[in-house]
Amino acid sequence: MITVTIAYSADERMAMPLAASIASVVANFRDPRAYLEVIVIDGGLSPLSVRRLVPTFADASRFRFSLVTPSVRGAQGIQLKRYGLAAIRRLELSHLLPNHHRVIYLDADTIVEHNLRELWNEAQGEGAIWARRDWMFPNMSHPYLQERQSGLGMHPDDPYFNSGVLVLDLDDWRKKDLGARVISFLRAKGAYCPWLDQDALNAVFRGQWRRLSARWNRYPAEVSRLDSTGIIHYVGADAKPWLEPFEENLANRRFQHYFETTSWRDFAPMPRASGRRHLVSR
């Protein structure tokens, strides 16, 4: 039987949404011919938060959960901004998971609405990294991206991808030491990377990344129907439904649905909805 491996990297700030994200992955993984493996790279999670990550309804015969605590390394000379060390850890996945060939990486601020076996099957063939072209910032010609073009070594018509959902060929990453290349780029060109590793990934993989269907990384404002939405990504520091106040919409109701299936519901109730609208950025 095939094993579909999902990886996250998170710190204590993202522990609650991470639990909801994992619950959504497990709830929608309905393939009897496959195992589901969820791996969390520990960026500073408390032992109590780790215990709250495993859904109580998971079928232990088809689900494996593990926590990987990396050694302290990799971020020297990099301004982490608001993202923290956890953002850099995903660049080390090929070394942190030496026995894995492929992995689906998800940001902790995602909710999964469909079977991730479908995503696993879609991202087949050659390609070190698969991603969705960004919905709001599809090209480097966008006004938000223009000032960083030259520093990233990119052109106005170059497409730009969002890095919140990735499928990675870890064998290729190990063979070419791609994680180290991205980290080196961040050290040298960090001033041109306001969105940190996402900008660096776009620069290093310019013209070499493979495109995922839009359904696998939808911004909340795109979500009007669930049948065409595989993953909801709550993009932006001010667009998180677990922070008060949040806008009442389908995407945020879906986060609340999965949050209610976690043990966090007894310790950290969801904030109330409001009419506030949010700016969107990484």
C-alpha positions in Angstrom: 0.0 0.0 0.0 1.2 3.5 -0.8 2.0 6.0 2.0 1.1 9.6 1.5 3.4 11.8 3.6 2.4 15.3 4.8 4.9 17.6 6.5 4.4 20.8 8.5 6.8 23.1 10.2 5.4 25.1 13.1 6.1 26.8 16.4 3.9 27.4 19.4 2.2 30.5 17.8 0.7 28.2 15.2 -0.1 25.2 17.4 -3.9 25.7 17.5 -4.4 26.2 13.7 -2.0 23.3 13.1 -4.2 21.0 15.1 -7.2 22.0 13.0 -5.2 21.5 9.8 -4.2 18.0 10.7 -7.7 17.2 11.7 -8.9 18.3 8.3 -6.3 16.2 6.5 -7.3 13.1 8.5 -11.0 13.6 8.2 -10.8 13.8 4.4 -8.2 11.0 3.8 -10.6 8.2 2.8 -8.5 6.0 0.5 -8.5 2.4 1.9 -5.5 1.6 -0.3 -3.2 4.1 1.3 -1.6 5.0 4.6 -1.4 8.6 5.8 1.7 9.8 7.5 1.8 13.3 9.2 5.2 14.7 10.2 5.6 17.9 12.2 8.9 19.6 12.2 9.2 21.1 15.7 9.9 24.8 15.6 9.3 25.3 19.3 6.0 23.5 20.2 5.2 22.8 23.9 4.7 19.2 25.0 1.0 20.0 25.7 0.5 21.4 22.2 2.1 18.4 20.6 -0.4 16.1 22.5 -3.3 18.1 21.1 -2.2 17.7 17.5 -3.3 14.1 17.0 -7.0 13.8 16.2 -8.8 11.4 18.5 -10.9 10.1 15.6 -7.8 9.0 13.5 -7.7 5.3 12.5 -4.5 4.1 14.1 -4.2 1.3 11.5 -3.9 3.7 8.6 -2.4 6.8 10.3 1.0 7.6 11.6 2.1 10.8 13.4 5.6 11.8 14.3 7.5 14.8 15.6 10.9 15.7 14.3 13.0 18.0 16.5 16.0 19.3 14.4 19.2 20.5 15.8 19.8 24.3 16.0 21.3 25.3 12.7 20.6 27.0 9.4 19.3 30.5 10.2 22.6 32.3 11.0 22.7 35.5 8.9 19.0 35.4 8.0 16.6 38.1 9.2 13.5 35.9 10.0 11.1 38.8 10.4 7.7 37.7 11.7 8.0 34.2 10.2 10.3 32.7 12.7 12.7 29.7 12.5 9.9 27.4 11.5 9.8 29.0 8.0 13.4 27.9 7.4 12.9 24.4 8.6 11.0 23.3 5.5 14.1 24.1 3.4 15.8 21.3 5.4 13.1 18.6 4.8 15.3 16.5 2.5 17.8 16.1 5.3 15.3 15.9 8.2 13.5 13.1 6.4 16.4 11.1 4.9 14.3 8.0 4.2 11.5 9.8 2.3 11.4 10.3 -1.4 8.5 12.7 -1.7 6.4 14.9 0.6 3.5 17.2 0.6 4.4 20.3 2.6 1.5 22.4 4.1 1.7 25.6 6.0 0.0 25.4 9.4 -2.6 28.0 8.3 -4.3 25.6 5.9 -7.5 23.6 5.9 -7.8 20.5 3.7 -11.2 19.8 2.1 -10.4 16.8 -0.1 -8.4 13.6 -0.1 -4.7 14.5 -0.4 -4.1 11.2 -2.3 -5.5 13.3 -5.2 -2.8 15.9 -4.8 -0.2 13.2 -4.4 -1.3 11.7 -7.7 -1.5 15.0 -9.5 2.1 16.0 -8.8 3.7 13.1 -10.7 6.7 13.2 -13.0 9.9 15.1 -13.0 10.1 18.3 -10.9 11.8 19.2 -7.6 9.0 21.5 -6.5 5.3 21.8 -7.4 3.3 24.9 -6.4 0.3 27.0 -7.3 0.8 30.3 -9.1 -0.2 33.0 -6.6 -3.7 34.2 -7.0 -3.1 37.8 -6.0 0.5 38.1 -7.2 0.6 35.9 -10.4 3.6 37.7 -12.0 6.6 39.7 -11.0 5.1 42.7 -12.8 2.6 43.1 -9.9 3.2 46.4 -8.0 3.9 44.5 -4.8 6.7 42.6 -6.4 8.3 45.0 -8.8 10.8 46.5 -6.4 12.3 43.1 -5.6 12.6 41.9 -9.3 16.2 42.8 -9.9 17.4 41.5 -6.5 15.7 38.2 -7.1 17.1 38.0 -10.6 13.6 37.7 -12.1 11.8 39.4 -15.0 8.4 41.2 -15.1 6.6 38.3 -17.0 8.0 35.6 -14.7 5.2 33.8 -12.8 5.3 33.9 -9.0 4.1 31.0 -6.8 2.8 30.8 -3.3 4.8 28.4 -1.1 2.1 27.5 1.4 1.3 24.2 -0.4 4.2 22.4 -2.0 5.0 18.9 -3.3 8.7 18.2 -3.1 10.9 15.6 -4.7 13.2 15.0 -1.7 15.6 12.8 -3.7 16.2 15.7 -6.1 16.6 18.1 -3.2 19.2 15.9 -1.6 21.1 15.2 -4.9 21.3 18.9 -5.8 21.4 20.3 -2.2 18.6 22.6 -3.1 17.7 23.6 0.5 21.3 24.9 1.0 21.0 26.9 -2.2 17.8 28.6 -1.0 19.3 29.3 2.4 22.4 30.7 0.8 20.3 33.0 -1.4 18.4 34.3 1.7 21.7 35.1 3.3 23.0 37.0 0.3 19.8 38.6 -0.9 17.6 38.8 2.2 17.0 42.5 1.6 15.0 41.6 -1.5 13.0 38.8 0.2 10.3 40.6 2.4 8.3 37.3 2.2 11.4 35.4 3.2 11.8 31.9 1.9 8.8 32.3 -0.5 10.7 35.0 -2.4 14.0 32.9 -2.3 12.2 29.8 -3.5 10.8 31.7 -6.5 14.2 33.1 -7.3 16.1 29.8 -7.0 13.4 27.8 -8.9 12.7 30.5 -11.6 11.5 28.7 -14.7 11.9 25.2 -13.1 8.9 24.7 -10.8 5.8 22.7 -11.8 2.3 24.1 -11.5 -0.4 22.7 -9.3 -4.1 23.1 -9.9 -5.5 26.3 -8.3 -7.8 24.2 -6.1 -4.9 23.0 -4.0 -4.1 26.5 -2.6 -7.1 28.8 -2.5 -7.2 32.1 -0.7 -10.3 32.6 1.5 -11.7 35.2 -0.9 -11.7 32.6 -3.7 -13.7 30.1 -1.7 -17.4 30.0 -2.7 -17.8 26.3 -3.2 -16.1 23.4 -1.5 -16.3 21.0 -4.5 -13.7 23.1 -6.3 -11.6 23.7 -3.2 -9.0 21.2 -2.2 -7.1 23.3 0.3 -8.0 26.7 1.9 -4.9 28.8 2.8 -5.5 31.6 5.3 -2.9 33.9 3.7 -1.8 37.0 5.5 -1.0 38.0 9.1 -4.5 39.6 9.4 -6.5 36.9 7.7 -6.5 34.2 10.4 -9.9 33.1 11.7 -8.4 32.0 15.0 -7.6 35.6 15.7 -10.2 38.1 16.7 -12.0 39.6 14.9 -12.6 37.5 11.7 -14.9 37.9 8.8 -17.9 35.6 8.5 -17.5 33.6 5.3 -17.4 30.1 4.0 -13.7 29.7 4.4 -13.7 30.8 8.0 -16.7 28.6 8.9 -14.7 25.6 7.5 -11.8 26.4 9.8 -14.2 26.6 12.7 -15.7 23.2 11.7 -12.4 21.4 11.9 -11.3 23.4 15.0 -14.3 22.0 16.9 -13.1 18.4 16.3 -9.8 19.1 18.1 -9.1 19.1 21.8 -8.2 22.8 21.6 -11.9 23.6 21.6 -12.0 23.0 25.4 -9.1 25.3 26.1 -9.1 28.1 23.5 -12.6 28.9 22.2 -12.8 30.5 18.8 -13.2 34.3 18.7 -16.5 35.7 17.5 -17.0 36.7 13.9 -17.2 40.3 12.8 -17.6 42.3 9.6 -13.9 43.1 9.4 -12.2 42.5 6.1 -8.5 41.7 5.9 -5.6 42.7 3.7 -3.9 39.8 2.0 -0.2 39.1 1.8 2.0 36.1 2.6 
